[in-house]
C-alpha cells in the first residue's frame, strides 16, 4: 500500500521528503493519528521545511480541520500575518482527485472531475473570509438583520454548482447512450478493457488498434474512454469488434468518484465481454485483481464474461514467466502477454474468440435475395456454417449475435428463437469468473 501511495504522490508532482507510519488499534477521532505521532510530524515538517502532509487514508472533514489547525498553530495565533507557509493536509481521496484533475482532457472528463471535487469540498468548507463574515441585510434602519455569513454563501454556491454539473453530466450520459445505441445497431461485439491503474490497458488498445491513446507508466494516465473498431488478426467468429479503453481502478477508490464517473463506467456495464488486464510484474497483483473485482461489483458489472490478460510478462524472470505461461494454458479464458512487445497477443485473440463464441446463438433461416445486406451482416458478425442459394432465397445456417437472430426472426426456419442466454456457460462457471472481475 505504501509503494502505491508513493506512486500516487509522484504522479501528483510532489516530492517525498519524509515518511512515518503508525499501527493503531483504533484511530483518533479528532486527529486520526496519536498525539505523539502528531508531534513527530510537526518536527519532521520543520526539519525538512515541508508544506504538505499526505495521509494514506480517508480523513473526515473534522480530522482534516483539526490536523491543519494544529500544524498551522502559529499562523492561526497571528491571523495569518506572519511570514510562514501554510501547511496543507490532504488525504488519499484528495490526492487521487488531484491526479484526475491533472489528466482530464475532454469536456466530459473535466465535468466528472469537477463534480467529484465539489462533492469532496462541500463538507470541508472553512471560514477563511473574516473580512466578509456577514453581509448586512438590506432594508434600511431597523430592518437590517445579521445577513448571510460567507460560509453559508460558499455552501450555497457549491450546492448550486453541483446541481449544474449533475445536469451537464446527465446530458453527457444521454449523448453516450445515443452513441451506444448506434454501436449496438452495428451488431459488433463490444470488449471493454478494465483493470488496475497502470496495468497496461492503453498499451493493449494501442497495439491492437494503433489508437494513439496516452500510455505512460503512471497512475491514471487514461481518464476518458476510447472506443475503436478493430479487426483482430486470425479472428474467425467475429471478424470485427469494438474495443474500449476505460479509466483504471485502484484500492479504496473514493465512492463520490465512482458516482461522478458513472457515465464513463456505463461503457463497462454495456460491454459484451470484459478484458481484465493484470500487471503480473507487480508483487501485489493478486490484491489489485481483488480491488478490481470489488469495483466491478459496485458498478453492477460483475456478471460479465471475463478474459484475464496477465500482462508485462517481459518484466518477469525467464523461469517465472515460463511457468506462468504454462499455468495459463490450464486456466479458462486466461492468457499471458507482453502488450508492449506484442508477445502472446495471438493467444489473446483465440481466448477472446472463445469468450465471444458463448455469446452467439444458433440461427437457421431462408433469406429473400432482397436481404443481401443482412446476409453480409451475418458473415461479418457471425460464424457461418452453411450457405445455399436456392430458388426462393438464400438458406443460411450460422452462429449469430442475439440481435441479428431477433431482427431476422420472421425468416427463421427454427421452431422458436434461440434462448438469449449464453451457450455452453454453466452457472458454476459463471460464478467462478465473476470473482475474477
N, C-alpha and C positions, 0 to 999 in steps of 0.2 A: 504494500500500500504506500509506503514512504517513497519507494522508487517511482511509482506512478505519480505521486504528489510532486516529486522533483521535476518530472517531465512536464506536468501541468504548469508549474512555476516558470520553467524555462520557456515553454510555449507562450506564456503571457508576457514574456520580455523582462522578467525580474531576475535578479542575481541573488543566489542564496549565499548569505554570509555566515549564518549560524543555524544550527538545528537543536531542538531539545524534545524529548519525549517524556511521557509520564503514564504510568499504569494506575488506573483509578477503579475502585470497586463501584463507585457511583460519581457522576460528575457534580461539580459545584454548581448549584442552580443560579448563582449570581455571576461567577466569572469562569465557569466551565472547568478551569484548572485550579489547583490548590493555591493558597496564599504564598507558600514557599516558592513554588514554580513561577508564580507571577513576579515575585521579587527577582528571581533569577533571570526572567525575561527582561525586566527593566534594566538590569546590569548589562546584559548582552546588547541591548539596544544602545546604551551609552558607549559601550566598548567599541562597537562596530559602526556607530553613527548611522543606524538604520532608521527608515521612516515607515516601514510596513511590516506588519506581523500577519502571517498566514496560518490559519488553523486547518488541519486535515480533518475537519468535522463540520457539521452544520450547526452554527450558533443561533440561539434565539435572539430576537431583537434586544431583549433586556440584557443578555450576556454580552452582546457586542457593545452596547452602550456603556455598561459598567467597565468593561475592559478598556475602552477608549478614554473614559473619564479617568481611570487610574493611571494609564500611561501618559496622559496629557495633563496631569495634575497641575504642573507649574503654569501651563498655558491658561487653564481654566481659572486659576487663582489670580492671574494678571489680565483677565479678559482678553486673551489672545494678543496682548500688546508687546510681549517680549519677543526677541528675535530668535525663536526656536521653531523648528519644523513640526508640524502637527503629525502625530503618529496615527496611521490608519490601521484598523483591524479588519481583516477580511476572512471569510470562511470559504470552504470548498465550493459552495454554490456560487458565491460571488466571483471566485476565480474562474470557474467554468463559464459563467455568463460573460465575463470579460473576454475570454478567448473566443466565444461565439460572436461577440460584437466585433472583434478584430477580423474574423474570417467571413462574415456575412457580406456577400457581394450583390446579390439580386434584391429587388424590391421586396419580394416575398420573405427572403431570409432576414432582411433588416426589420421588417414588420414583426416577425415572430420573436426575434431577439429583443426588440424594443418592448414588446408586451411582457416578456419574461422579466426584463429588468424593472419595469414599473411594478409588476406584481411583487418582486423581491423588495423594492424600495418602500412600498406603501406602508408596511408596519414598522419601518426603520427611520421614519422622518424624525428629526430632532429640531429643537428651537435654536436656529442659527441666526435669526434676524432680530436681534434685540432692539434695534432702532425702529423696527416695524412691528413691535409686539402687538399692537392693536390699532385698527383703523376706527376712528370715531364714527358713530352713526350720524347720518345726515338728518336734517330737520330743524336745525336752529336751537336756540337756548331752551332748555327744559326737555328737549326731545332727543338729546344725544345719549346714546347707550354706550356700553363698553365696546360694541363693534365686534369684528371678526379678527381673531388672532392670526398671525402669519402662518402658524402651524395648521390651523383649520383651513386657511386658503390653500396651502400646499396640498393638503389631503384632498380637498375638493378638485384641484387641478389634476392631480394624479388619477383620481377616480374618473374624471371626465375623459382623460387621455386613454385610460384602459378601455372604457366603453367604445371610444372611437377606433382604437386599434383592433378590438374584437370584431367590430363591424367590417373593417377593411380585410381582416383575415378571413372572415366568412365569405366575402366576395372572392378572395383568392381561392378558397376551397371550392366555391361554385365553378370557378374557371378551371380548376384542376379536374373537377368531376366531369366537366364537359370534354376535356381532353381525354380522360379515361374512357368515357363512352365512345369517343371516336376510335381509340385504340381497340376497344372491345369489338367494335363493328368490323375491324380488320380481321378479327379472329385469331390473331397471332398470340401464342402463349407469352406470358409476362414472367420474367425472372427478376427478383429483387435481391440485390447484393446487400446482406446485413452482416453485422459483426462488430467486434470491439473496435474502438477508435485506433487508427494506425495499424490495422491488421492487414491492409493491402487491398482493400475493395476497389479503390480507384485504379490501382495498378492492373487488377484483373480486367476492369472495364476498358482501360486504355489498350491493353494488349489485344483484346478481342475485337474492339471497335475503332481504335485509333481516335477516340473522342477528344483527346487533349484535355482531360479533366486534371485539375491540380492534384498531383500525387506526391506529396512530400512526406519525409519521415518526421512527422509531427502530429500531435493530437488534434483532432477535429479540423484537418485540412479541408475537408469537404462538408459543407452545410446544406447546399442546395441539391435536390435530387436531379440527376441527369439520366435521361432515357434515350437509348439508341437502338435502332433496328440493326440486327447483326445476323449474318449468315455464318453459322458455326461450321468449321471445316469437318467434313466427314459425317455430318449430321443427316440422318435419313428420315426420322419420324416427323420432325418439323424443320424444313429447310431454313426457315427464318424465325427468329424470336425477338422479343423486345427485352432489353437488359437495362435495369435501373440501378444506379448507384445511390445509396441513401446515407443519411447522417450516421456517424459512428455512435455506438453506445459506450457507457462507462459505468463502473460501480457507483452506487449511490447517486444516480442521475437525479437532479432536482425534479420533484413532481411538477412544479409550475413550468419547468422547461418542457417536459413531455406534453403538458396541456397546450403550451404555446405552439409547439411544433406538430400539432395534430394533423394539420393539412399536409405536411410533408410525410408523416408516418402513415397517412392513408395509402400511400404508394406501397407500403409493406403489406397492409391488410388486403389490398386488391390484387396482389401478385398470385400467380398460379403456383409457383414454386419459390421457396426462399433458398438462396445460395449463401450459406453461413461461412464466411471467410474467417479462419482462425490463424493467428500468428503463433505457430508452434515453436518459434525461436525464443519466445518469452517464457521464462521459467514458470510464470503464473498463468499459463494459457488455459488451464482447466478452470481456474477461478473466473477468468474472463469469459469463458464459454458459459458458465453458470449465470454470470451477470447479464449476458445477452438473453439467455432463456427467460430470466426474470422480467426484463423489459418487454420481450415479445408477449409474455403472458399479460402484462399490464395493458398493452395496447390491443389485446384480443387477436393476436396472430399466431398463437402457439400451436394451433391445429393444422398449420400449413405443411405440405410436404417439404422435406428439408434435404438439401445436398450439402454435406460438410466438405469444405475445401481447406485442407491443412496446408497453409501457405508458409513460405520462407524456409523450405527445407534446405535451401542452399546455404543457410547460415548455421546449420547443424553440423556436428561432427559426421564424417562419412559413414561410420558404422551405425550411428544413431539414426541418420537419415535412411539408410538402407533397411534397418529394422522397421522404421515407421512405414515405409512404402509397402513392406511385406504385410504388416498388420492391417493396413487399409484395404488390402485385397480380400481380407476376411470379413470386412465390415460392409454393411449395405449402404449405398448412396454416400460413400466417403472416398476421397481421393487426396493424395499428397502432391503438391505442386510447388513450383517457384514461378510466380506470376511475372517477376522481373525479367527472368530469362526464358519464359515460355515453356519451361520443363513441366511435363505432366499434364498439359492442357488438352492434349488429345484424349487422355483418360478422363479428364473433366467433362469433355463433350459426351463421351459414352455414358458417364454416370448421369448427366443431365437428361440424356435421351431416355434412359431407363425410368427416371422420375417422371418425365412428361408423358411417357407411354401409359402410365397409370391414369392419366387424365383423359385419355381417348376412349371413345365408346364404339362398339361395332355398328356399322351402318351399311345397309344394302338398299339400293334404290334403282329405279329406271327413270333417268332424267330426260326430258324433251331436248331435242337438238338446239332449241332456242335458249337453253340454260347452259351454254358453253362456259360463261364466266363462273358459274357455280362449280362446274367440273374442274375448272382451273383452280378455284379456291380449295377444293378437296385435295388436289395434287400438291398445292403449296403448303397447306396446313395440316394435312393428314398423312396417313400411311396407306397407300393404295395397294390392294391385293389383286383385284381383278377388274379389268375394263373390257367391255364387249359392246361393239357398235352394232345394234340391232335395227330391225326395220322401223320400229316405233320409238326408238330413243336409245340412249346410252346406258347400258347396265354397268353399275359400279358397286364393288364391294370393298370396303375400306374401314380403317380405324380413323375416326374424325373427332374434333372437339365437339362438346355437347352443343355449343351454339350453332354449329353447322347442321348437326343432326336435327335440332329443333326447327331451324329455319327451313329445312327441306323435308320435313316430316310428311307432307302431303304426297311426296313422290316415293316414300319409303315402301319397300316390299316386306319389311318385318311386321309381325302381327302387332307389336306395340313399340313405342320408343324405348330405347335402352335407358336403364336407370342412370340418373345423372351422377351417381356415386362413382368413386374411382375403382377401376378394375383391379383385381388382384391385390388389394390392400386390406389386410385384416385389421380389426380394431386393436389387437395386441401390438401389431407392428406400428400402427399409428401412434399408440401411446408411447412406445419406446422412443420414437423420433421426435415427439413433442418435447421431450426432455433435452433434446439437442439443439433446440431453438434455431 
